[in-house]
Amino acid sequence: MKKIVFLTGAGISAESGISTFRGGGGLWDNYPVEQVATPEGYRENPALVLEFYNKRRMQLLDVVPNDAHKIVAALENDFDVTVVTQNVDDLHERAGSSNIIHLHGELMKVCSSREPYNENYVETLSPDNLCVKLGDLAADGSQKRPFIVWFGEAVPRIEDAVWALRDIDIFVIIGTSLNVYPAAGLLNYVPSDVPVYLIDPNEVNVTRRNVTVIRKGASEGMRFLVEEYLSKVK
Ligand code: OAD
């Protein structure tokens, strides 16, 4: 089976109704990123940060995977598929993808404030108990915090993502402005003879040559990618 790696960003979930981060009306326009997505912001006002992620978790209950997530999942019938996502939502999982690397954490999980990366203290919240409050403690006795990689923090799963690029045949980027590193740098690890497709309705700056840009929304773009390219290489 040919091996495809997808790199996805907020744009793939936009058609499900989840805001992107940048651009008009993006999440970072309405919430100062340094308050809700940095360790310093969390130290300063943990209640506000917990509340921000509680709200985003609640919002997840109201949304469902769209066709782009579903087509990515369905490709597992014909390809060896890995999804590397910057998204913290669980829409790839709910669409049925089985091999997902969450670079920036997962909204449905919480972890220890003292040791955020210690797997022993990571816990998945149940849909009927999504809210974390001050005083809720992780198994090590520290405050539970969102299992989110904030700005200025290490990205522990980047090595898994680089590893996933070994022997790939096709690399597909969907709905990311490629502004945030190290995720954006993954493209540099893709060998130059591997075809790269980029699906985004807006212009995205890519330095690499030979990227086939599909200037469409995620679902329409995925349909196009399958019909025009993937159905011919299986
Ligand atoms: P951005 O908000 O920076 O970029 C979203 C991209 O999606 C843009 O290129 C849009 O043009 C595109 N887009 C919008 N609608 C789309 C649609 N219907 N179909 C396809 N694409 C569409 O989001 P990311 O690049 O994912 O990190 O942001 C990267 C990281 O920055 C996030 O993971 C988050 C954020 O700060 C953390 O929270 C650590």
Residues whose N, C-alpha, C, O or C-beta is under 5 A from the ligand:
A	BS01	OAD	G9 A10 G11 I12 A14 E15 T20 F21 R22 Q86 N87 H104 V149 W150 F151 G175 T176 S177 L178 V180 I199 D200 P201 N202 K216 G217 A218
